[in-house]
Amino acid sequence: MQKNKIEKWNLEDIIANDKWQEYFDGAKKEIDKKVPEWWVKMEPLMDTKVFQKIEEEMEELGDKLRRLGSLPDLQLSLNSKNQEATKTKSQVADLFLDYNQKVRKISHFLMGKKVPGKKRLDEKNAKRLFQSIMDLEYQLNYSRKAAKYVLSQKEEEVVDNKDVSGITVLEDLRGIIENEFTFRFKPVGKKEKIIKTQGELLSYTHSPRKIEREAAYRSLFKKQEENIEKFFLIYQAAVKNWDYEAKIRGYTSPINMRNFANQIPDRAVEALISVCQKERGIFGEYFKYKAKMLGVKKLNRFDIYAPIKSKDKKVDLEEGVEIVLSAMGQFCPGFKTRAEQIIKESHIDSEVKNNKRSGAFCSTVSPKVTPYILLNYDNKIRDVSTLAHELGHGIHSLYSNSHYPSTQQANLPLAETASTLAEMIVFERLYNLEKDKDIKRSLLADKIADSYATILRQNYFIIFEKRAHEAVSRGITAKELGLMWLETLREQFDGSVEIDPIFQFEWSYIPHIVESPFYCYAYNFGELLSYSLYAQYKKEGNSFVPKIETILRSGGAEDPTEVLKKVGIDITSSCFWESSFDIIGGWQKILMGL
């Protein structure tokens, strides 16, 4: 395998370098020409073939716009100081705004709302038209359910403009502030070191040396503290913006707006949050065990990701890729084939470099474009799991690429299904291949720690957000918000971990609560759901794999609740969520017996 295939992106598969302006101008002309033509033909009694043609043209144009928007976003993730990408991102934002405003009356018509100059689309004709495009039928019907939350055309235009020139700018500003940070890293008794990226600094939170873990957190949160008033003002604005919009649209609560967008019933989310909150003790027992393994009376928050092994293991990128592909091939040939496609087309960027976005993600641009994966691969064994997770997202997108662009992507909680499954598959492979008992213990301990981070930690992000949104509506200071975060941490760890006051600034470092309020339950939803699916796979064997593939192929073209019912899962049941914790309990028993 060529090294450059898994180190740098080939972005020309989105739009060729010398064709961007031509592509942009073409999309703009198409908006100006096509939207009026579509609007003239929109009538309740229109022929289904005419409707099909319009919808297909809308999907094609939407695909072009997503390409235009994805390219500068991906370029900026590689280099936040890319001025040309910043410029094109702004151009695309204006184009999106123009398109949304022009096409809105069509959306309102299809929703069944009253639109000047047109007869209202009644239920009978809506059913007739929507049934003619099976792949879009569910989403079109769901949009009619959403009609009660939709404002007038003029009001929606105001919201769009407000977002582009208001909260989106504040979110970008937050990113700029953080990207300019350099960190003074000074473990006790050691020489100070200047670290230029958050990703490099965070790697020390997993260091075997306590002084390095503590120094990393203190350095990180020192920067947050120095800028806390800026972060607080941005967060407060994001909360008020979200809550006001939820109110004027008629949602029952701020989180209800997210749940409806995710197409997940409130009672399912409530059951998930409640069960995770109730089952937090299982992680408390793990932290008590870990304290004993580290030779301390009680674990400190600085230490929850501390390795418990005496040996370290490096896995370079090429070896990591081979491990992942081998594990996926053993589980399901379809997983391996799709992962290989992503690699062969140079759609992974793995290098660690300055000005590159920290962390990892997978970006789906179009059904016609293989997904792109960003990594910051540092040859650590945990990087193999990250590779598996993001490839899982890419595999999911490739399974669902037979859908239209608007129905390719699964709804948010289901979007974590393949990624978490891929992690589980690779974890088991790594664990079974390993002969060294200390490293096996470390792998298992790290897996439980990762489960904590994905399940309980994300769950308490949501609990904090619910409390914070209420507090902001009443009036709160940055200091009080920090103390609220500390209190939420104390509840989360339930006495099993000591918490240093520096963690009162941790909330300000979490981007999701600013950029996507109430997003984070997607992670514990996806993790626990995947545990359940994996448990069924282990019980039934290869005969269960086609059921998993059916879920992945569904994309966003079906009701996620109904998709899961096909494999016997009721997401509104507390019993279902509780059963998924059995896997974590099983890991703990094995770990404590090693």
N, C-alpha and C positions, 0 to 999 in steps of 0.2 A: 504493500500500500504506500503510495507516494505521500511524503510528509506534508506537502503543501495542500493536499486534499482535505486535511483535517486541521489546518491551522488558519487559513484565510478564506473569507467569503468570495464567491463569484457573484457579484450583485447584478451583472449584466443580464442574468436570467429574468430580472424584473423589468428593466428598461435599459437598452443599450446606452452606453455613456454619451454618445453623440446624438442620441435621439430624444433626450428628455424634453427639450423645448418644443420639438415637433409633436411629441406625444401630449404634452400639456396643452398646446394650442389646439390640437385635434379634439381633445376632450372638451375644451371650452366651447368650440364651435358646435360640437355634438349636443351639448347641453342647450345651447341657444336654439338649435334647430329641432331637436327631438321632443323636448318637453312640451312645446306648444302643439306639436302634432299629436302626441299622446293625449293631451288634454281635450282636444277637439273630439276625439273618438270615445272618450269616457262617457258611457251612458248605461243605465241599468239594463237595457235590452240589447246591448251590444253583442255581436256574435262571439262565440268562445274562441274562434280562431284568431280574430282580431285581438282579443284580450291576451291570448297566449303570445302572440307576436310582440305586443307591447311589453309584457312582463319579461320576455327573453331579451329584448333590447335594453330594458332597464337593468337587468342583471349584467349584461355585457358592459354597459356604461359604468355600473357600480364596480365592476372588476377593474376597469381602467383607472377609476379614481382611487381604489385601494392600492394599486401599484404605485401611483403617483405619491400617495401618502406614506406608503411603507418605505420607499427608497430613502428619503431624507431622514426618517426616524432611525433606520438601520445604520445609515452613515454616521449619524450623531452618536449612536451607541458605541461605535468604534472610536470616535474622536469627538468629544463634546465641544471642541473648539473649531470644528469645521464650519467656517463662515458661509461657504457656498450652500451647505446642507441647511443651515439655519435660514438662509434666504429662501431656498426652495420650499422649506417646510411652511414658511409664512405664506408663500404664494398658493400652496395647496390648501392651506386652511381657508383662505379667502375663496378659493374655487369650491371647496366643500360647502361653505356657507351659502354661496350663490346657488349651488345645485339644490341644497336642502330647502331653500326658500322658494325656488321655482317649482320643485316637485311636491311641495307640501300639500297643495290643494288636491293633487292626485291621491296622496296618502289619506287625506281627510275624506275624500270621496269613497275610497275603498273601505274605510273604517265605518262608513255609514253616517258620517256627520253631514250636517247641512252645509252646502257649499254654494255660494252665489252663482247663478247661471246654470245650475244643474239640478235635475231631479235627484232626490236622495236614493242611494243604493239600498234597496230593501233586502230583507233576509233571504227571500226566495231567489232573487237574482244573484245575490252574493254567493249563495250556496252553489248555484248553477255555474257561475264563472270560476269560482275557486276550485271546484271539483275537476275542472278541465286541466289543471296543472297540479298533479298529485304531489310533486315535490315541494310546492309552495303552499299547499292547502292548509296545513296546520298553522304555519306562521301567519298567513293571511287571516285565518279565523281568530288567531290570538290577538292580532292587531285590532279586530273589532271589539274584543273584550277590553282592550286598552283604551278604546275611544273615550270612555268616561273620564280618563285621566289627562286627555289631550286638551290643550287650550285652543283658543281661536288662532287663526293663521297669523294675525298681527302680533298676538301675544307670544306665539312660538318664535317668531322672527326676533322679538326683543330678547327672549331667552337665549337664542343662538348667538346673537351679537354680544350679549352680556358675557356668555361663556368664553367666546373667542378673545374679547378684549379685557376680560376681568379675571375669573378664577383660573383660566388656563395660563394666563400670564403669571399669576402668583405661583402656580405649580412649577412653571419653568424657572421662575426666580429662585424658588427653593432649591431646585436642582443645581442652578448656577452657584448658589452660596456653598452648597456641599462640595461641588466639584473643585472649588477653589481652596478647599481645606488642605493644609499640610499638617501632619501630626508629630508632636514631640513625644517620642516613645522612650521612656527611661525607667526600666526596671530598677528596683532598689539595689544600690551598690554597683550599678553598671553605667557605662558611658551612654549619654543621650544619643539617640539616632533620629533623624528626620525621615518620616515615611510620607510618601507623596500620594498614595491611594488608600481609600478605605478598605478595599479588598485585601491589600497586603497587611494592613493593620489588623483586620478581623481574623486573619489566619493565626495570629498569636493567641486568640481566645481559645484555641484548641491545643496550645503548647503544653508539653509535659511539665513545664516549669511554672510554678504558681506566680512567681514575681513577674513573669512575662504576661500571663493571662490578666492579672490585675492591672498591670501597666497599660495593656491594650485597651481595656475598658475605660480606665481613667482618662487616657488620652482621647479616646473617642468621645466620651461624654463631657470632657472639658470643652471641646469645640462646640458641642451642643449647648452647654451652659453659657458660653460666651455669646452665643447668638440666640438665646432662648426667647427673648422678646420678639425677634423677627419670626422665629418659627411659630411662636404662639399666635401672633397676629395673622399669619398665613393660615394656621389651623383653624383659628376662630372664624376667619372669613369662609373657609371651606365648609365648616359645619353650618354656619348660618345660611350659606348659599344652598347647600343640600336640603336643609330642613325647611327653608322657605319654599323651595320648589316642590317638595313633598306636600307641603300644606296647601299651596295654591292649586295643585293638581288633584287634591282630594284623597291622597293616600292616608291610611289610618295611623301610620307612624313613619319615622324616617327609615327604619329598616324594612318596612313593608314595600317601599319604593324599590329597594334592591331585590327583595324576594320576588316581586312581580316581574321585574326585568329578567331575573334568573329562571322564571317560570317554575318556581318551587313554592309549594304552599307554606304559609306562615307556620302552621302547626308542625311541619317537618323540620323547619329551622329551629323552632322552639324546643322540639324533642331532642334534636342534636345538641344544642347548647346546654340544655338541662342535664342530659346524660353525661356529657363531657365534664361538666362542673361537678356532678355527683361522683364520678369515677376518678377524680384527681388524685385520690389516695394511692392508686396503683403506681403513679409516678413518684409520689412521696416515699413509698417503700423502696423504690429504685434509688432515690437520692440518699436514703439512709444507708443502703448497701454500698453505694459508691463512696460515701464518706469513710466507711470502714475500710474499703479497698485502698483509699488514699491515705489512710492512717490519721484521720482527723475525727474529732468528736462530732462535728456537724459541718455539713457542706456549706460553703459560701456561694453566693450568686456568681462570683467570679469563676467558680470551679465547675459549673454544671456541665460544661463541655470538655472538661479535662480528660485526657486519655488515661486509662487505667493500666495500660500495658507498659512494660519496661523496654520493649522493642518498637522501632518505627519501621514502617514498610513503605517504600516508594513504588509507584506504578506509573511508568511513563505513558504518554498518550497512546502510542501505538499498541502497547500491551493492554491498556484499558479498553481500547476499541475492540481488540480481539476477544477479551473476556466478555464484554457486553454482547457482541455478535454471537458468540458461542452459546451463551445462556439463552438468548432470544431464540436461536435456531432450535435448541432443545425444547423450548416451551411451545413455539409455534413458528413454522416456516414463514408465514406471512409477516410476522414481526421482523424477522431477520432480513427478509428481502427489502422491506420498506426502509429499515435502518441503513442498509447498504446503499440504497438509492440516495439518501441524504448525504452520505459520505462521498460517494463517487462523483456527485455533482458539485462538490466543494461548497456545501452549504453549512459548514461548521467553521466558526472562527473561535479558536481556542487560546490564542496568545494572551499572556498577561502583559499589559502595556499601559503607559501613562495616558490619561484622558479617556480611557476606555471605561464604559459602564461596568460597575462591579456586579458580581453575582452571575446569574445565568438566566436565559429565557429561550423560548422557541416562538418564532413569529410565522404565522400562516398568512401569506399574502393573497393567494388565489388558488382555486382548485387546479389551475393549470401550471402552477409554480411550486416546486418542491419546497417545503418549509425551511426556514433558516434558524440555525441554533447558535447562540452565543454562549461561550464558556470563558472562564478564567482558570484554565487547567494548570495546576501547580504540582503535578506528579504525586499528590497525596491519594491515599486509598479512598478517601471520601469523595474525591473528584470523579472516581469511577461511578459512584452512585448518582452524582449530579449528571454525568454524561447519560446514564441510563434513563434518568427522569426526563431530561429534555428530549432525548430520542423518542421516549414514549409519547410525548406530545406530538412530535413530528409523525410518528407512526399512526397516531389517531387521525391526524389531518389527512394522511394519505389513504387511510381506510375510507374516509368520508368524502373523498374528492370527486365522487360521481354526482354529488349534489350541485345545485346552483351555488354561486358564491355566498348568497345570503343565508343558505341553510347548510353550508359545509361545517361550520363550527358548532360543536356541542354547547349546550347551555353551561354556564360557568361551573357549577358543582360537578357535572359529568365530565367536564374538560380535564379534570385531574385523574380520571379513572386509569387511562393507559399509562400515564407517567408513573403513578404510584405502583401499578402492577409491574411495570418494567423494573423499578427499583427493587421490588420484592423478589423478582426472578433472579436478578443479578446478585442481590445480597445472599440468597440461598446458595448460588453458585460459588461465590467467594468463600462463604463459610464452609461448604463441603469440600472445596479444594484445599483449604488451609490445613496444614498438619501441625503447626506450632500452636500449642494450647494457649499461650499468652496472647497470641494474635487473634485466635478464635474468640477468646474472652473479650478482647478489645472490639472486635467486629460486632459482637452481640450487644455489648454495652453501648457502642456508638449507634447501633440500630435503635435501641430503646430511647437513647437521647434524641435521636432524630424524630422518633415518634412523638416524644414529648413536644419538640419544637413545632411539629406539624399539627398535632392534635390539641394539646392543652394550651400551649402558648398562643396559637391562633384563636382558639376559643375565647381566651381571656382578652385578646385584642377586641373581639366583638363585645364582650361584657363591658370592657372599659369604654368603648365607643358609645354604647347605649347610655352609660352613666355620664360620659363627657358631653354628649349632645344635649342631655337634659340640663346639665350644669351650665353650659354655654348659654342656653336659652334664658336662664335665670340671671346670669352674670357671674363670671369667675376670673381669677387672675392666673397668670402663668405659674406662680408659686403654688396656688391651690390645686391647679391641674396636676402638677408634679406630685403633690402629696396624695392626690386621688390615685395616681398611677402606682405609687408605693403601696397604698392600701390594697389595690387590686392584686399586686404581686404577692403581698402577704397572704391574701385569701387563696391565691393560686397554689402557693407552696405549702400552705397549711402547717407551718411550723417546721417543715423538713429542711429548710434552707435559710441561712442568714442573709439579710439583704442590706447592703451598704447604701447610705443616703445618696451616693452619686447616681444611683439608678432612678432617681426622681426625674432625670432628664432623658430617660430612655424613650419615652413616648414620642419625643420630638424627632427621633431618628427613624421612625417607622413610616415609610412613604405611602403605604397603602391607605392608611387612615385619612390621609390628605387627598390623594389622587382618586381613590375609589372607596368611599365610605362603605363599611359593612361587607367589603369584598372577602375578607379573610376566612369566613366560614367555608368558603370553597375548598380550602386546604384540608380542614379536619373532615369535612363531608367526603371529599375524594379519597382521603387516606383510609377512613373507616369503611367506606364502601368497597374499596379495593381489597382490604383485608378480608371482607366477607366473600368477595368473588374468588380470591385466592384460596380461601379455606374450602370453598366448594370445588375448586379445581383440584386441590390436593385429595379431596374425598372421592370425586368422580373420575379424575384422570383426564386424558385427552378428549374424551367425549364432551367435556364442558367447554373446551376452547371455542368451538363454533358459536356458543351462546355469548361469550365475551366479544367475539368478532361482530356479532349481530348488534351489540350495544354500540360498538365503535363505528360501525357503518351507518348507524341511524343519524349521526351528525346532529343538526338542529331541526330536522324535518319532522320530528315526532315529540309528543309530550314526554318529558323525561320520567315523570312518575309512572306513565304507562309502559315505557321502555323497560324500566326496572321490574315492573310487575311480571313481565314475561319470563324473568329468571327467578321469580319467587321472592322479590324484595319489596317490602312496604316501608318507604322512607318516613312515613308519619308515625311509625311504631317505635316507642322507646325500647322495646325488647330487641328490635333489630340492632339499634345502635349499641346497646349493652352487650350483645353477643360478640360484636367485633373486638371488644376489649379482652376477650378470652385469648386471642393470639398474643397480645402483649403479656398477659399473665403467663402464658406458656413459655415465652422467651425468658421471662424473669426466673422461672423455675430452672430452666437449663443453665442460665447464667450463674445462679447461686449454687448450682451443683458442680460447676467447673473447678 
